[in-house]
Amino acid sequence: MVGLAGVSRRSFYEQFANKQECFLATFDVLASRGASRVGAAYRAAPGDLEERLQAAFGELGEAMRSNWKGASLAILETPVLGAPGLLRLRRATATFEGMLSGYFQHAPEASALRGPVIRGIAGGLHAAMSMCLREESADATPGLSEEMFRWTLLFQTPGAERLAERLMKRARTALAQGRKAPSGANQDGACAAAGGDRERLLEQALRLAVLQDYRELSAPQIADAAGVPIDAFFELFEGKEACFLAALAMLSDELLSMAADPDLMSSDWPNAVRRTVGELMAYLAERPIYAQTIAGGAFAAGPQAIERNVQLSRGIAARVTAGAPRQVRSALVVEGVAGAIAHTVRCQVASGQIQLLSVLSDYLSYIVLTPFIGANAAATIVEEDL
């Protein structure tokens, strides 16, 4: 690093305590510059909200194309640092969410959108950019910019305020009735481990990976926490990585099984989406360790775990949208829905409010339904009492 920068090791350590501090400082610079470029493009563009947003997203795409390595560092590499990186990424995303919320709120021709919808939109945008960067598709950024612009505008509806009031009232009622994490869920986020040695090891691998630095985790620690002899551990797994990947596969299988409701392929698809999304969010609210794994734990466990985590979100999105009765209105729909779900979980984990995931499920259902049936019809579906 010091060689590439053309500075001495001494000069480096006069500025930064270690490589991670330097990395995070670099991220802060990149994120600030990106937000400034997008904001300036929006303010400089003439015309209405749509024209200004189109200019802003065009600038976002150009910023990615012109500094591909910087964009990859900011979006793909930062989560690998674990909690410090995820915190920085969440702060940067929150800045963009604030900008987007302000654009809708202050445009005379637009309807203000509530925070959970804005987060869903932002999560979809983040997932779309991540996909483009992973596939190293720099030449695709102009088309990506246009699709991100279209995705963002999908969720506008004259009934936005009525929808927000309805969902907020429902959320308050749910909280007043005590619909939080059940008493059976451990308050430190751990899931109760049951079954044989393998099942206990898998649960403890997930638990320990989110309670401490994965890189410091060892096979004996997992075995000890599960109450399993170390010899039995190595009869089942080659090491901690194999154990963690198997645990991640277990988590994925459970969530994907829930997202395979046969009614999602029926004429009652909209209501099946709402029910399935609600069940998924309630399941994660009851199992904080699973939510924490999706939000951060998997990102510190290496490339294989990261890829499996990404594929889990995509798999859920693909299953809940496969039976949609109408042609999709966005080319980003699977990535967008996957990103909306994953980002909502990340935000709740970051805020320490995992137990509230279930009360956000109707907002996510609105995000899933809108690209297929339109914002007005989607709002009507999620406003109805179950």
WOSULFEN-V744535 format. One record per pair of residues at least 12 apart in sequence whose C-alpha atoms are under 6 Angstrom apart, sorted by the first residue. I is the first residue (numbers start at 1). J is the second residue. D is the distance in Angstrom with one decimal. If there is no record, write none. Layout:
BEGIN
((I	J	D) (I	J	D))
END
This chain:
BEGIN
((27	74	5.7) (38	56	5.0) (38	59	5.8) (38	60	5.9) (41	55	5.9) (41	56	5.1) (42	55	6.0) (42	56	4.8) (54	149	5.9) (57	145	5.3) (58	145	5.5) (61	141	5.3) (61	145	5.3) (65	138	5.6) (79	299	6.0) (80	299	5.1) (80	300	5.0) (82	300	5.3) (120	340	4.1) (123	339	4.5) (123	340	4.4) (123	343	4.9) (124	336	3.6) (124	339	4.3) (124	340	5.0) (127	335	5.8) (127	339	4.8) (128	335	5.8) (155	375	5.5) (157	375	5.7) (157	376	5.9) (171	359	5.5) (180	355	5.3) (181	286	5.2) (181	355	5.0) (185	286	5.9) (189	288	4.6) (189	289	5.1) (190	207	5.9) (190	289	5.5) (191	287	5.8) (200	226	5.4) (201	226	5.4) (202	247	4.6) (204	222	6.0) (204	226	6.0) (205	222	5.8) (205	244	5.6) (207	289	5.9) (209	297	5.9) (210	297	5.1) (219	240	5.0) (252	312	6.0) (256	316	5.9) (259	316	5.9) (264	323	5.6) (265	323	4.3) (274	365	5.3) (278	361	5.0) (281	357	5.4) (281	358	4.8) (282	358	4.6) (285	354	5.5) (285	355	4.5) (285	357	5.6) (295	346	4.6) (313	338	4.9) (314	338	5.2) (317	334	5.5) (317	337	5.6) (317	338	5.1) (318	334	5.9) (326	372	5.8) (328	371	5.8) (328	372	4.8) (329	371	5.1) (329	372	6.0) (337	368	5.9) (362	382	5.8) (366	378	5.5))
END
